[in-house]
Amino acid sequence: MPMQYRTPARLGRPLSAIGQGCWQIGADWGDVTDDSARAVLDAALEAGVTFFDTADVYGDGRSEQLLGAMRTRLAAQGEQLPFLATKASRRADPFTPESFTEENLRAWVERSRSNLAMDTLNLVQLHCPPPAIYRDDRTFDVLDALAAEGKISAWGVSVETCEEALISLEREHLASIQIILNPFRLKPLDKVLPAAEAKGVAVIARVPLASGLLTGKFSPSSRFAENDHRSFNRHGEAFDQGETFSGVDYETGLAAVARLEQALDGAMPLAEASLRWILAQPGVTAAIPGASSGEQARRNAAAGSVPTPEQAEVLERFDAAVHATYDELLRESIHPRW
Ligand SMILES: NC(=O)c1ccc[n+]([C@@H]2O[C@H](COP(=O)([O-])OP(=O)(O)OC[C@H]3O[C@@H](n4cnc5c(N)ncnc54)[C@H](OP(=O)(O)O)[C@@H]3O)[C@@H](O)[C@H]2O)c1
């Protein structure tokens, strides 16, 4: 079945409903070789993915450079060029609002233009900046200036909380919001999705598989490499706790997975149901699962098609289980925090 493409008004360009998350091909998920990184990108392209999400800090530029090489190769072959979304902010040192000077912002964007080998970046997202930045016009004025100069086509924000998303939605030139949205993270359904949809702002759902928990492949005895954030950031030691397993305590997550699997009763793999469920939420433009192999990328991309009537029936049952599970196991710890 073919991939869906969605065109949010403020971006004005179609994105594949499944985008490829490219944190894995940079770092922080154990060792990923260049060959397996390229296998992920090739599999995604072959499956109709035209949207890739990266950041300047993923592998300190490695992820951007791999995408830049892919884009250059496609251009040389006269192929359709993909939409490459990157992020800036996390090179700030110290990571404080004072580091968000015009000089630094311009330097970060210049580095991404070079890594991605692009004169005009498709989309630059602020990468979970310090909360004070959301209310500071100066950072957004620089982004507007970069757009006016043709160095970027559009800018957006990648946020930790719904509150940050709602503050950002007040900005007239905001093109996209990236936020954690999956069957363990339902709060964006309350206000963020309706507000974004009303304004034509793209919503990019990240961590759609709760770092792999929502594939059902983990157990209490699963172990992760030392250089995998699922080892070193379980309690938010390195960056926001919400980014690892969606901020869900591991054992609670396994209990929630068991309930969701029970509702599916083998009718659809949990990973596919999770991705299709996200894409069914009104206002969502795309989900961007990460992948550590070409096979994962291929399977995830297949969830970007319009559901058949049989699949829609399974998803209806799944939706009821998602809401019941959230209310019983997750709401209390998740809703007040993010
Ligand atoms: N602050 C931010 O802006 C921010 C933060 C986080 C993520 N992101 C973006 O969002 C993207 C997605 O989030 P994420 O990568 O953190 O989490 P995710 O997509 O929820 O989980 C990715 C992991 O799930 C497993 N997986 C994926 N597809 C699978 C399949 N079909 N079958 C079995 N396992 C599968 C893999 O685990 P294994 O490695 O164990 O195989 C993979 O590494 C990132 O790549 C990045 O582009 C942005």
The ligand as an ORCA input file, in Angstrom:
! r2SCAN-3c Opt
* xyz 0 1
  N      14.484     16.497     21.438
  C      14.240     16.094     20.222
  O      13.986     16.889     19.353
  C      14.249     14.627     19.905
  C      14.395     13.706     20.943
  C      14.277     12.355     20.649
  C      14.067     11.942     19.345
  N      13.968     12.855     18.349
  C      13.732     12.432     16.951
  O      12.687     11.474     16.932
  C      13.133     10.276     16.306
  C      12.385      9.089     16.865
  O      12.496      8.966     18.259
  P      13.470      7.900     18.922
  O      14.344      7.363     17.859
  O      14.068      8.543     20.087
  O      12.487      6.779     19.476
  P      11.498      5.734     18.794
  O      11.310      6.042     17.377
  O      10.325      5.673     19.690
  O      12.276      4.338     18.990
  C      13.311      3.963     18.122
  C      13.825      2.566     18.512
  O      12.744      1.629     18.467
  C      13.193      0.389     17.949
  N      12.464      0.121     16.710
  C      12.083      1.021     15.758
  N      11.381      0.417     14.798
  C      11.298     -0.895     15.128
  C      10.677     -2.015     14.538
  N       9.973     -1.910     13.407
  N      10.816     -3.221     15.149
  C      11.506     -3.348     16.311
  N      12.109     -2.301     16.930
  C      12.007     -1.091     16.344
  C      14.679      0.505     17.700
  O      15.312      0.035     18.882
  P      16.696     -0.801     18.826
  O      17.732      0.248     18.608
  O      16.738     -1.438     20.180
  O      16.594     -1.752     17.682
  C      14.850      2.013     17.529
  O      16.155      2.432     17.843
  C      14.664     10.300     16.537
  O      15.371      9.419     15.685
  C      14.943     11.761     16.309
  O      14.982     12.043     14.913
  C      14.026     14.180     18.615
*
